[in-house]
Amino acid sequence: MHYVRLTLLVFFAASTIQSVHAEPQWPAPKLTDDNYRRWVDFVQPKKHELKWRSIRWHKSLSSAATEAAKLNRPILLWTMNGNPCGET
């Protein structure tokens, strides 16, 4: 059974390394003066993608728990250890 796990691990690692270093199958789009505005509009977040900003976020768990109890709603507790970019 250990050999099967090891074989699967090696296969997965090899396929991951191959996919990371694979060349793109199409040419990357070129940024020009003509298509600049279209690309800016494309990468800017749309109004519906920013709805999360309208949520009232709490910095204190106790104030969030008080409000959640009043409104009979759940709490999303987002915790994190370290730098979000992995630079710890």
C-alpha positions as semicolon CSV with decimal commas, in nm:
position;residue;x (nm);y (nm);z (nm)
1;M;0,000;0,000;0,000
2;H;0,288;0,237;0,074
3;Y;0,422;0,183;-0,277
4;V;0,091;0,290;-0,427
5;R;0,090;0,610;-0,222
6;L;0,449;0,684;-0,312
7;T;0,381;0,620;-0,681
8;L;0,079;0,851;-0,677
9;L;0,278;1,119;-0,495
10;V;0,561;1,104;-0,748
11;F;0,316;1,107;-1,039
12;F;0,130;1,408;-0,897
13;A;0,453;1,598;-0,830
14;A;0,583;1,529;-1,181
15;S;0,258;1,638;-1,345
16;T;0,250;1,956;-1,134
17;I;0,607;2,048;-1,225
18;Q;0,538;1,983;-1,592
19;S;0,223;2,199;-1,594
20;V;0,398;2,488;-1,417
21;H;0,680;2,503;-1,671
22;A;0,468;2,438;-1,979
23;E;0,476;2,703;-2,248
24;P;0,146;2,875;-2,322
25;Q;-0,034;2,735;-2,624
26;W;-0,131;3,076;-2,759
27;P;0,053;3,405;-2,784
28;A;-0,002;3,649;-2,499
29;P;-0,216;3,949;-2,596
30;K;-0,023;4,264;-2,678
31;L;-0,100;4,593;-2,508
32;T;-0,125;4,875;-2,762
33;D;-0,254;5,230;-2,765
34;D;-0,563;5,105;-2,951
35;N;-0,664;4,837;-2,697
36;Y;-0,539;5,006;-2,378
37;R;-0,881;5,141;-2,267
38;R;-1,047;4,802;-2,331
39;W;-0,788;4,627;-2,111
40;V;-0,826;4,886;-1,835
41;D;-1,203;4,835;-1,838
42;F;-1,151;4,457;-1,839
43;V;-0,925;4,445;-1,531
44;Q;-1,118;4,697;-1,322
45;P;-1,365;4,528;-1,085
46;K;-1,730;4,550;-1,187
47;K;-1,995;4,692;-0,955
48;H;-2,138;4,348;-0,873
49;E;-1,788;4,225;-0,780
50;L;-1,757;4,492;-0,510
51;K;-2,072;4,404;-0,315
52;W;-1,858;4,261;-0,035
53;R;-1,757;4,619;0,049
54;S;-2,112;4,696;0,160
55;I;-2,092;4,432;0,436
56;R;-2,029;4,583;0,775
57;W;-1,712;4,415;0,899
58;H;-1,624;4,414;1,268
59;K;-1,276;4,435;1,413
60;S;-1,395;4,288;1,742
61;L;-1,544;3,941;1,778
62;S;-1,755;4,048;2,074
63;S;-1,925;4,331;1,882
64;A;-1,986;4,095;1,589
65;A;-2,134;3,834;1,823
66;T;-2,364;4,093;1,981
67;E;-2,492;4,210;1,643
68;A;-2,526;3,853;1,512
69;A;-2,733;3,756;1,817
70;K;-2,963;4,056;1,767
71;L;-3,012;3,980;1,397
72;N;-3,011;3,599;1,437
73;R;-2,733;3,565;1,181
74;P;-2,412;3,359;1,168
75;I;-2,061;3,500;1,202
76;L;-1,779;3,452;0,955
77;L;-1,458;3,452;1,157
78;W;-1,159;3,507;0,931
79;T;-0,828;3,440;1,100
80;M;-0,484;3,415;0,959
81;N;-0,133;3,338;1,069
82;G;0,147;3,512;0,886
83;N;0,180;3,728;0,579
84;P;-0,086;3,676;0,308
85;C;0,187;3,668;0,044
86;G;0,373;3,388;0,224
87;E;0,664;3,613;0,314
88;T;0,697;3,497;0,672
